Amino acid sequence: MGPTAHTHTFSRKLTLLGAAVSLALAGTVSAQTAETEQASSDDFENITVTARKRTESLFESPTAITSLSDSFMDDANISNLDDVGKYVPNLNVSRYGAGNSAHASIFIRGIGLQDHIITTDPGVGVYVDGVYLGRQMGANLSLPNIASVEVLRGPQGTLYGRNTLGGAVNIITKKPGDESMASVAAKVGTLGRVAADLYINGDINDDVSIAASGSFKKRDGVGEAVNLANPEKEIGEEQEFSGRLSANWRVSNNFSLLFAVDGYDNESGQSPYTIEFTDPSPDPTDIFNGDFPLLTPDLIPADPDDLGTTVPGLESTASAGWGASITANWDINENYATKLITSFRSSDYEGGLDDDASPLNLSEFPETGEADQYSVELQVNGTFDNYDFVSGVYFFNEEGSTESGPWVFSPFNTPGALNNDGTPTGFGGDYGFFDLHQETDAFAIYANASYDLSEKLTVGGGLRYSKDKKDADALFPSFAERAYRSAEFSEVTWDVNAAYQLDNGLNVYAQVQKGYQTGGFPPRPFGGAAQFVQFDETTSINYETGLKGKIAENVSLLAAVFITKYDDLALPFSDPTAGGGFVTITENAGKSEAKGIELEATVDVTDNFSLRAAVGFLDAEITQVDENVNGVGVGDSPALTPEWTLMIAPSYYVDLDSGATLAFKADYSFRDEMQGQSVYNPNETIDSRSILGFDVNYTSVNGDWSLSLYGENVTDEIYDQGRLQQNGFVGIVRSNDRREFGLRFKKEFEM
């Protein structure tokens, strides 16, 4: 809906939401006539989280957190980070970047970034066991043998710092020694699905424990590269190997070292891509009317899952990476402890899009990229009778590049025609290359504390200083020479919070947080070196209050209401009419505001029937546009930000006479319509989508093996991952998340 069509106020929408929730809870409570002995809501209450870099109850943590356990992820067939985006309120995960399925654009409460070029930074931080992943390409991690995934919503400027303006995602792996077992799992299904997983965790001796896993998954594609004689991959095909090895060495009673190394190799087909014409009859005498007068609808494959390119290599993508970390824990005494986390990660990818999706050699952009990063974090933490604190210093370095070419951007050529060097023709030859390089150094120092004023009232707060230095260089065909840029950014962020436990055991909290998104340089300044200029950092203030706890004997509830105000909001937007080709620039648009509500509940309806649900409502829009900022208007909504998000996951258990168990589980996920870009354009509206899945599980008497019949996206909902306006047409990356049925088998062994 465009900015001129905002006919409902936030308060009215909130009233409607409150009425719906009240009816739902009333229906739930009225159904609680049977005494419940099964403890799913108790389990929900007993979840501990480490999101604030301390172990605490989910109910007592004064911030909005969703924690997905390993069992829930298994039941919902969550296999990567993209799947997590279906089950958390006001969270959306999209995959647009270079047609590569390893890409993950994470948006929380209207904040995120679609792009993946080395000069861009995500607005939501992703962490694996405390180690920051700086790139969106490769962030769509596979999640085998994960202990939990924690999603923190709202600015996390104190404990996590830069680039957590929207929130943070913590992926927590199973630690060596947490359990003594081995397991093997296998999956087969439709669409040629084959997957296998091996896992072992146990003690080598009294001092050393290890955990190791290896995974493989493969699935056929959904389309073909119809104009290539010998395509490397099917469109939407998936294939990935991944593994992780960790070891914990208890050097002494109070000192331990945790070593971890992981890696993955993904070779898949391009995500399904097609175009829709906005002007199917361009003027053939005007070469800039729709850019491509030779491009007509009859050239586009009839099946939108098929790819029409004639350029070999664009039908396949690749992504690979590995990382290593060492974590040292030293309990100095009963009150003080230190933790040192050092890490190194390396990643690279190949991808690219044929923008016109046709046999014409008009606009092809093959792309490669790589990034190396290392980080060091030293924490000094304390725990006392009535207060605790977390403090630390942090350093991060990243060096990487993005390269693209040879590519063309031409309205005149012959379909499939090549130059002598094998590149497509266009303007008498290929248009050339572009490349960007950037090195980032980031430093921070922080402290966060909580103090119990009484048995029921706790107050807390934190402070962080962050400083970033970026050195970038770029060369585009429109540049007279390579351009070099350097910039520094710094910010002080903070938070204050209070939590109070009511007499009935419910916990209420209120907090104010300041967040910080570092500045940078635009990703695609095709118009010339004058466009390769820095944009400033974005800051935010988040006001939030929430309620957590058991509102009835068998109903657990997490609720949050928030208003977040952003200053100097940096918005990337694409301008297909700017000089030199397709330009993506980033400008500090002005002010923005997001307000909404989030509800999560777990209900034990009967002894053997439980329900988990989540609903999010978000009203986000640009409230002020600075002078000389083009393309963004007051009332425009941030990109990839649905107004409503919903998840429902019922579970029903049957105890068989033999002692075995049958479990019937389903999951439903809804994401409302949203804009492909923050610049309002009706052609870039992404329709709403609903996804339904199920899992029927048989667990043996001893609980050592299980067999499941599963269904994913059983209604075969096909939805858009992204829509990008170009001259005369809209480029559309479609989902490869299609209907799938299959069997999963898992066997566990004691060690």
C-alpha positions in Angstrom: 0.0 0.0 0.0 1.5 3.4 -1.0 2.1 6.3 1.3 -1.1 8.0 0.1 -3.2 5.0 1.0 -2.5 4.9 4.8 -6.1 5.0 5.9 -5.8 3.2 9.2 -4.0 4.6 12.2 -1.7 2.7 14.4 -4.0 2.9 17.4 -6.9 1.5 15.5 -4.8 -1.4 14.3 -3.6 -2.0 17.8 -7.2 -2.0 19.1 -8.1 -4.6 16.5 -5.1 -6.7 17.4 -5.9 -6.5 21.1 -9.4 -7.7 20.5 -8.2 -10.6 18.4 -5.7 -11.6 21.1 -8.3 -11.3 23.8 -10.7 -13.5 22.0 -8.0 -16.1 21.3 -6.9 -16.1 25.0 -10.5 -16.3 26.2 -11.1 -19.3 24.0 -7.9 -20.9 25.3 -8.7 -20.3 29.0 -12.3 -21.6 28.5 -10.8 -24.8 27.1 -8.7 -25.4 30.2 -11.2 -27.6 32.0 -8.9 -30.6 32.3 -5.9 -30.6 34.7 -2.7 -30.6 32.7 0.3 -32.7 33.7 2.3 -32.4 30.5 4.8 -29.6 31.0 5.2 -27.8 27.6 4.5 -24.4 29.1 6.7 -25.3 32.1 9.4 -26.2 29.6 8.8 -22.8 28.0 9.2 -21.1 31.3 12.4 -23.0 32.1 14.2 -21.9 28.9 17.5 -20.2 29.6 19.0 -17.8 27.2 22.5 -16.2 26.8 21.4 -13.3 24.6 22.7 -10.8 27.2 26.0 -12.6 27.5 24.9 -14.1 30.8 22.7 -17.1 31.5 19.2 -16.2 32.6 15.6 -17.3 32.4 13.8 -16.3 29.2 11.0 -14.9 31.4 13.3 -12.8 33.5 15.4 -11.3 30.6 14.2 -7.6 30.1 14.2 -7.7 26.3 12.2 -9.2 23.5 13.8 -12.6 22.7 12.5 -15.7 20.8 14.3 -18.9 21.6 13.8 -21.8 19.2 15.0 -25.2 20.6 16.6 -28.0 18.7 13.4 -30.1 19.2 11.1 -27.4 17.8 13.5 -26.9 14.8 13.4 -30.6 14.1 9.6 -30.8 14.3 9.2 -27.8 12.0 11.9 -29.1 9.5 14.0 -25.9 10.0 17.2 -26.6 8.2 18.7 -23.2 7.6 18.5 -19.6 8.7 16.0 -18.8 6.0 13.5 -21.2 7.6 13.9 -19.5 11.0 12.4 -16.4 9.4 9.1 -18.1 9.2 8.5 -18.6 12.9 9.5 -15.4 14.8 7.3 -12.3 15.1 8.4 -9.2 13.1 11.2 -11.2 11.5 11.6 -11.7 7.8 14.4 -13.4 5.9 14.8 -12.9 2.2 17.3 -14.3 -0.4 17.9 -11.9 -3.4 21.7 -11.5 -3.6 23.1 -12.5 -7.0 20.6 -15.4 -7.2 22.6 -17.3 -4.6 20.7 -19.4 -2.1 23.4 -19.0 0.5 22.5 -15.3 0.8 20.3 -14.2 3.7 18.9 -10.7 4.1 17.5 -10.5 7.7 15.0 -7.9 8.6 13.8 -7.3 12.2 11.2 -4.6 12.9 11.7 -3.0 9.5 15.5 -2.8 9.7 17.8 -4.9 7.4 19.7 -4.8 4.2 19.1 -6.6 0.9 22.5 -6.0 -0.6 25.7 -8.1 -0.2 28.4 -6.0 -1.8 31.5 -5.7 0.4 30.9 -1.9 1.0 27.5 -2.7 2.7 26.8 -3.9 6.2 23.7 -5.8 7.5 21.4 -4.1 9.9 20.9 -7.3 11.9 23.9 -9.1 13.4 24.3 -12.9 13.1 26.5 -14.7 15.7 27.6 -18.3 16.0 28.7 -19.0 19.6 29.5 -15.4 20.1 31.4 -14.9 16.8 30.1 -12.2 14.5 29.4 -13.1 10.8 30.0 -9.9 8.9 28.6 -10.9 5.5 25.1 -11.6 4.3 26.4 -13.9 1.6 26.9 -17.2 3.4 24.7 -16.2 6.3 21.9 -18.7 5.3 23.7 -21.3 7.4 22.5 -24.9 7.6 21.5 -25.7 11.2 22.2 -29.4 12.0 22.9 -30.3 15.6 22.2 -26.8 16.9 21.2 -26.4 20.6 19.1 -23.3 20.0 18.6 -20.1 18.0 17.9 -16.9 19.8 16.4 -13.9 18.0 16.8 -10.5 19.8 14.5 -7.9 18.5 15.3 -4.2 18.8 18.6 -2.3 18.8 21.4 -4.2 20.6 23.9 -1.3 20.8 25.4 -2.0 24.2 26.3 -5.7 24.2 26.6 -6.3 20.5 27.3 -2.8 19.1 27.6 -1.9 15.5 25.2 -3.3 12.8 22.6 -4.6 15.3 20.2 -1.7 14.6 17.3 -4.1 14.1 18.4 -6.8 16.4 20.7 -9.9 16.5 20.5 -13.6 15.8 22.5 -16.0 18.1 23.1 -19.5 16.8 24.2 -21.7 19.7 25.8 -25.0 18.9 25.8 -28.1 21.1 28.9 -28.0 23.3 31.4 -30.9 23.8 30.4 -32.8 26.9 26.8 -31.6 27.1 25.7 -35.1 26.3 27.2 -38.5 25.8 25.8 -39.9 22.6 26.1 -40.4 18.9 23.4 -40.2 16.3 22.9 -40.8 12.6 20.0 -39.3 10.7 18.8 -39.7 7.1 16.1 -38.0 5.0 14.6 -38.9 1.6 11.7 -37.1 -0.1 10.1 -35.8 -3.2 12.0 -33.3 -5.5 14.9 -35.7 -5.2 15.6 -34.8 -1.6 18.5 -36.7 0.1 20.1 -35.7 3.3 22.3 -37.3 5.9 23.7 -36.2 9.2 26.3 -37.8 11.6 26.9 -36.5 15.1 29.0 -37.5 18.1 29.4 -35.9 21.5 31.2 -37.3 24.5 34.3 -37.4 26.7 37.6 -38.6 25.5 38.9 -38.6 29.1 38.3 -36.7 32.3 39.6 -33.5 30.9 38.8 -33.5 27.2 35.4 -33.7 25.4 34.6 -33.5 21.7 31.6 -32.8 19.5 31.7 -33.5 15.8 29.1 -33.4 13.0 29.0 -33.9 9.3 26.1 -33.2 7.0 25.1 -33.5 3.4 21.9 -32.3 1.7 20.7 -32.4 -1.9 17.5 -31.5 -3.8 16.6 -31.3 -7.4 15.7 -28.0 -9.0 12.4 -26.5 -10.0 13.3 -25.2 -13.5 15.8 -25.5 -16.4 18.2 -23.2 -18.2 16.3 -23.8 -21.4 18.7 -21.9 -23.8 21.9 -23.6 -22.6 23.1 -26.8 -24.3 24.8 -28.3 -21.2 23.7 -26.4 -18.1 25.8 -27.0 -15.0 22.8 -27.0 -12.6 19.0 -27.0 -12.6 17.4 -23.8 -11.5 16.7 -24.0 -7.7 18.8 -27.1 -7.3 20.5 -27.5 -3.9 23.7 -29.3 -2.8 25.8 -28.7 0.3 28.3 -30.3 2.5 29.0 -28.9 6.0 30.8 -30.0 9.1 31.9 -28.9 12.5 34.4 -30.1 15.1 34.8 -28.7 18.6 36.8 -29.8 21.6 36.7 -28.6 25.2 39.8 -29.0 27.3 39.3 -28.6 31.1 42.8 -27.4 31.9 42.0 -27.1 35.6 39.0 -26.7 37.8 38.6 -23.1 36.9 40.2 -22.8 33.4 39.0 -24.3 30.1 39.7 -23.9 26.4 37.1 -24.5 23.7 38.4 -25.1 20.2 36.0 -25.1 17.2 36.4 -25.3 13.4 33.6 -25.5 10.9 33.1 -25.3 7.1 30.7 -25.6 4.3 30.7 -26.0 0.6 27.5 -25.1 -1.4 27.1 -25.7 -5.1 23.6 -25.0 -6.2 21.5 -23.7 -9.0 20.5 -20.1 -9.4 17.4 -19.1 -7.5 14.3 -18.9 -9.9 14.3 -15.6 -11.6 12.0 -14.0 -14.1 10.7 -10.5 -15.2 7.4 -8.8 -15.5 7.0 -6.1 -18.1 5.8 -2.6 -17.0 5.7 -1.4 -20.6 5.1 -4.3 -23.0 5.2 -2.1 -26.1 8.2 0.3 -25.8 8.8 2.8 -28.6 11.4 1.2 -30.9 12.7 4.6 -32.0 13.6 5.6 -28.5 16.4 3.4 -27.2 15.9 4.6 -23.6 12.2 3.8 -23.5 12.3 0.7 -21.4 16.1 0.5 -22.1 15.7 -2.6 -24.2 13.3 -2.2 -27.3 14.4 -5.7 -28.5 13.1 -7.3 -25.3 9.5 -8.5 -25.8 7.3 -10.8 -23.7 7.5 -13.7 -26.2 11.3 -14.1 -25.4 10.7 -14.9 -21.7 10.3 -18.6 -20.9 6.6 -19.6 -20.4 7.5 -21.3 -17.1 8.7 -18.6 -14.7 10.9 -21.1 -13.0 12.9 -21.6 -16.2 15.8 -19.3 -17.0 16.2 -17.8 -20.5 19.8 -16.7 -20.5 22.3 -17.8 -23.2 25.3 -17.0 -21.0 26.9 -20.2 -19.6 27.6 -20.1 -15.8 24.8 -17.9 -14.7 22.6 -20.9 -14.1 24.9 -22.1 -11.2 26.0 -20.6 -8.0 28.6 -21.5 -5.4 29.4 -20.4 -1.8 32.1 -21.8 0.5 33.5 -20.8 3.8 35.3 -22.0 6.9 36.0 -20.6 10.4 38.0 -21.3 13.5 37.7 -20.0 17.0 39.2 -20.4 20.5 37.3 -19.5 23.6 39.1 -19.4 26.9 37.1 -19.3 30.2 38.8 -18.5 33.5 36.8 -18.5 36.7 39.1 -16.2 38.8 37.1 -16.8 42.0 33.4 -17.3 43.0 32.6 -13.7 41.9 34.8 -12.9 38.9 35.3 -14.6 35.6 37.0 -13.8 32.3 36.3 -15.0 28.7 38.5 -14.5 25.7 37.0 -15.3 22.2 39.3 -15.2 19.2 38.1 -16.1 15.7 38.9 -16.2 12.0 36.5 -16.7 9.2 36.9 -16.8 5.4 34.2 -17.0 2.7 33.8 -16.7 -1.0 30.9 -17.0 -3.5 30.0 -17.0 -7.2 26.7 -15.9 -8.7 25.1 -13.4 -10.9 21.9 -12.6 -12.7 20.8 -12.2 -16.3 18.6 -9.1 -15.6 16.5 -9.4 -18.7 15.9 -13.1 -18.2 15.9 -13.6 -22.0 18.1 -15.1 -24.8 19.2 -11.5 -25.6 22.6 -10.5 -24.4 21.4 -7.3 -22.8 22.2 -7.2 -19.2 24.2 -10.0 -17.6 26.1 -9.5 -14.4 28.3 -12.5 -13.3 29.8 -11.8 -9.9 32.3 -13.1 -7.4 33.2 -12.0 -3.9 35.3 -12.9 -0.9 35.9 -11.8 2.7 38.3 -12.6 5.5 37.6 -11.5 9.0 39.1 -12.0 12.4 38.0 -10.8 15.8 39.1 -10.7 19.4 36.8 -10.1 22.4 38.0 -10.1 26.1 35.3 -10.1 28.7 35.5 -9.5 32.5 32.3 -10.5 34.2 31.1 -10.6 37.8 28.3 -12.2 39.8 27.4 -11.2 43.3 24.5 -11.6 45.7 22.3 -8.8 44.3 24.1 -7.7 41.1 26.0 -8.9 38.1 27.9 -7.2 35.3 29.3 -8.0 31.8 32.2 -5.9 30.4 34.6 -6.2 27.6 36.8 -4.9 24.8 36.3 -5.9 21.2 38.3 -5.7 18.0 37.2 -6.7 14.5 38.9 -6.6 11.1 37.5 -7.5 7.7 39.1 -7.3 4.3 37.1 -8.3 1.2 36.2 -7.6 -2.4 33.3 -7.8 -4.9 34.1 -8.2 -8.6 31.7 -8.4 -11.5 32.2 -9.0 -15.3 32.5 -9.3 -18.1 29.0 -8.0 -18.5 27.0 -6.0 -20.9 24.3 -3.3 -20.7 23.2 -2.8 -24.3 19.9 -2.3 -26.2 21.3 -3.5 -29.5 22.8 -6.9 -30.2 22.1 -10.3 -31.6 20.6 -13.0 -29.4 23.4 -15.4 -28.3 26.1 -13.5 -30.3 29.6 -13.7 -28.8 32.8 -11.7 -29.3 36.0 -13.5 -30.2 36.9 -13.9 -26.6 33.6 -15.7 -25.9 31.8 -12.8 -24.1 28.4 -11.6 -25.2 28.2 -8.8 -27.8 27.0 -5.3 -26.8 28.1 -1.9 -28.0 30.6 -3.7 -30.1 31.9 -5.7 -27.1 31.4 -6.4 -23.5 30.9 -3.4 -21.3 33.6 -4.3 -18.9 34.2 -5.1 -15.2 33.7 -3.4 -11.9 35.3 -4.2 -8.6 35.2 -2.9 -5.0 37.5 -3.5 -2.1 37.2 -2.6 1.5 39.0 -3.1 4.8 37.2 -2.4 8.0 38.7 -2.0 11.5 36.2 -1.8 14.4 37.0 -1.3 18.0 34.6 -1.2 21.0 34.5 -1.1 24.8 31.4 -1.9 26.8 29.9 -2.6 30.2 26.4 -3.8 31.2 25.1 -4.4 34.7 21.9 -5.6 36.6 21.1 -4.7 40.2 18.4 -6.3 42.4 16.9 -3.4 44.4 14.6 -6.0 46.1 13.4 -9.5 45.6 11.0 -8.3 42.9 12.6 -5.2 41.3 15.7 -5.3 39.2 17.3 -2.3 37.3 20.0 -2.4 34.8 21.8 -0.5 32.1 24.8 -0.4 29.9 27.2 1.8 27.9 29.3 1.1 24.8 31.7 3.1 22.7 32.2 2.0 19.1 34.7 3.2 16.5 34.9 2.1 12.8 37.5 2.9 10.2 36.8 2.0 6.5 39.2 2.1 3.6 37.5 1.4 0.2 38.4 1.6 -3.4 36.4 1.0 -6.6 36.7 1.0 -10.3 33.7 1.2 -12.6 33.6 1.7 -16.4 32.3 5.3 -15.8 35.3 6.1 -13.5 38.2 7.9 -15.1 40.5 6.1 -12.7 40.2 4.0 -9.5 38.6 5.9 -6.7 39.9 5.7 -3.1 37.9 6.6 -0.1 38.4 6.5 3.7 36.0 7.3 6.5 35.7 7.0 10.2 32.5 6.6 12.3 32.0 6.5 16.1 29.1 6.4 18.5 28.2 6.0 22.1 25.3 3.7 22.6 23.4 2.8 25.9 20.4 1.1 27.4 18.5 1.3 30.7 16.0 -1.2 31.9 13.8 -2.2 34.8 12.1 -5.5 35.5 9.5 -6.3 38.2 7.9 -9.6 39.3 4.3 -9.3 40.2 2.7 -11.2 43.0 1.2 -13.7 40.6 4.6 -14.5 39.2 4.4 -12.5 36.0 7.4 -10.4 35.0 7.0 -6.9 33.5 9.8 -4.9 32.1 10.6 -1.6 30.5 13.7 -0.5 28.6 15.1 2.3 26.5 17.9 1.4 24.0 20.1 3.3 21.7 21.3 1.5 18.6 24.0 2.3 16.0 24.5 1.3 12.3 27.9 2.2 10.9 28.1 4.3 7.8 29.8 3.3 4.6 30.0 3.6 0.8 27.4 2.9 -2.0 27.6 -0.5 -3.6 26.9 0.3 -7.3 27.9 3.9 -8.3 27.6 3.3 -12.0 27.0 7.0 -12.7 30.6 8.0 -11.9 33.1 8.5 -9.1 31.0 11.5 -7.8 28.5 8.9 -6.6 31.1 7.0 -4.7 30.7 9.1 -1.5 30.2 8.1 2.1 26.9 8.0 3.8 26.6 8.6 7.6 25.8 6.3 10.4 22.2 5.7 11.5 21.2 5.9 15.2 18.0 4.8 16.9 16.2 5.0 20.2 13.9 2.2 21.1 11.2 2.5 23.8 9.8 -0.9 24.8 7.7 -2.5 27.5 6.8 -6.1 27.9 5.1 -8.9 30.0 6.5 -12.4 30.4 5.3 -15.4 32.4 2.4 -17.8 33.1 -0.9 -16.0 32.8 -2.7 -19.2 33.7 -1.6 -22.6 35.0 -1.0 -23.9 31.5 -0.5 -20.7 29.4 2.8 -19.0 29.1 3.0 -15.6 27.4 5.7 -13.3 26.0 4.4 -9.8 25.0 6.2 -6.7 23.9 5.0 -3.2 22.7 7.6 -0.9 21.2 8.2 2.4 19.4 11.6 2.9 17.7 12.7 6.2 16.2 15.6 6.4 13.7 17.8 9.3 12.8 19.7 9.6 9.5 18.3 6.3 8.4 20.6 5.0 5.6 18.4 3.6 2.8 19.8 1.9 -0.3 17.7 2.4 -3.4 18.1 1.6 -7.1 17.7 4.1 -9.9 17.6 2.4 -13.3 17.5 5.8 -15.1 20.8 7.2 -13.5 23.7 7.7 -15.9 25.9 4.7 -16.8 23.5 1.9 -16.1 21.8 0.4 -13.1 22.7 2.5 -10.1 22.3 1.5 -6.4 23.2 4.4 -4.1 22.7 4.8 -0.4 21.5 8.0 1.2 20.7 9.1 4.7 17.0 9.7 4.1 16.1 11.5 7.3 13.9 10.2 10.1 11.8 6.9 10.4 9.6 5.4 13.0 8.5 1.8 13.7 5.9 0.9 16.3 4.3 -2.5 16.9 3.4 -5.3 19.2 4.7 -8.9 19.5 3.0 -11.8 21.2 4.3 -15.4 21.8 2.4 -18.0 23.7 2.6 -21.7 24.6 -0.6 -23.4 25.8 -1.2 -26.8 27.2 -4.8 -27.3 26.1 -4.9 -30.9 27.5 -2.5 -33.5 28.8 -1.4 -34.4 25.3 -2.3 -31.4 23.2 -0.2 -28.2 23.2 -0.1 -25.1 21.0 2.7 -22.6 20.3 1.8 -19.4 18.5 3.3 -16.0 17.7 1.9 -12.9 16.1 3.6 -9.6 15.2 2.3 -6.3 14.1 4.5 -3.6 12.7 3.7 -0.1 11.4 6.9 1.4 10.0 7.3 4.4 7.7 9.6 7.3 6.8 8.5 10.3 8.8 10.9 13.0 7.4 13.0 13.3 4.3 16.1 15.5 4.2 16.6 18.0 1.4 18.2 16.8 -1.8 17.3 13.2 -1.1 15.7 11.7 -4.2 13.4 8.7 -4.5 12.3 8.3 -0.9 9.1 9.9 0.3 7.4 10.6 3.6 5.0 7.6 4.3 7.1 5.1 2.4 7.6 1.8 4.2 11.1 0.1 4.7 11.9 -2.7 2.3 10.9 -6.3 3.0 8.8 -5.4 6.1 5.5 -7.1 6.4 2.8 -5.4 8.5 1.6 -8.7 10.0 3.5 -11.9 10.8 1.9 -15.0 12.3 3.0 -18.5 13.3 0.9 -21.4 14.8 2.4 -24.8 15.7 0.0 -27.3 17.4 1.3 -30.7 18.8 -0.7 -33.8 19.7 0.9 -36.8 21.5 -0.4 -40.4 21.7 1.1 -42.9 24.1 0.8 -46.4 22.5 0.2 -49.5 24.5 3.6 -50.7 23.6 5.2 -47.7 25.3 6.1 -46.0 22.1 4.9 -42.5 21.2 3.1 -41.0 18.2 3.4 -37.2 17.8 1.3 -35.3 15.3 2.6 -31.8 14.7 1.9 -29.0 12.3 3.2 -25.5 11.6 1.7 -22.5 9.8 3.5 -19.3 8.9 2.2 -16.1 7.4 3.9 -13.0 6.2 1.9 -10.0 5.0 2.5 -8.1 1.7 5.6 -5.9 1.7 7.6 -3.6 -0.6 10.7 -4.8 -2.5 12.4 -1.4 -1.9 11.9 1.5 0.5 11.0 3.6 -2.5 7.3 3.0 -3.0 6.5 1.5 -6.3 3.4 -0.6 -6.9 5.4 -2.8 -9.3 7.6 -3.9 -6.4 4.9 -5.0 -4.0 5.5 -8.5 -2.8 2.2 -10.4 -2.2 1.5 -12.0 1.2 2.2 -15.7 1.6 1.2 -18.6 3.8 3.2 -21.8 4.4 1.9 -25.0 6.0 3.9 -28.0 7.1 3.4 -31.1 9.2 5.4 -33.9 10.9 4.1 -37.3 12.1 6.7 -38.9 14.3 7.0 -42.4 15.8 9.4 -42.7 18.7 10.4 -46.2 19.9 9.8 -47.5 23.4 13.4 -46.8 24.5 13.4 -43.5 22.7 16.6 -44.4 20.8 15.2 -44.2 17.3 12.4 -42.4 15.5 10.7 -42.3 12.1 8.9 -39.2 10.8 6.6 -38.5 7.8 7.0 -34.9 7.0 5.5 -32.3 4.6 6.9 -28.9 3.8 4.9 -26.1 2.1 2.1 -28.7 1.5 -0.1 -26.1 -0.4 2.9 -25.4 -2.8 2.9 -21.7 -2.1 5.2 -20.0 -4.6 6.2 -16.5 -3.4 8.6 -13.8 -4.3 11.9 -13.3 -2.5 12.5 -9.9 -4.0 11.2 -7.5 -6.7 13.5 -4.8 -8.2 12.2 -2.2 -10.7 14.3 -1.7 -13.8 13.6 0.3 -16.9 10.6 -1.3 -18.6 10.4 -4.4 -16.3 10.6 -5.7 -12.8 13.2 -8.3 -11.9 11.8 -11.0 -9.6 13.7 -13.6 -7.6 11.2 -16.3 -6.7 11.3 -18.8 -3.9 12.5 -22.4 -4.5 10.7 -23.4 -1.3 8.2 -25.9 -2.9 5.9 -28.7 -1.8 7.9 -31.6 -0.4 7.0 -34.8 1.3 9.4 -37.4 2.8 10.6 -39.6 5.5 13.2 -38.8 8.2 14.9 -41.5 10.3 17.1 -40.9 13.3 19.0 -43.4 15.5 20.8 -42.5 18.7 23.6 -44.5 20.4 24.8 -44.3 24.0 28.5 -43.7 24.5 
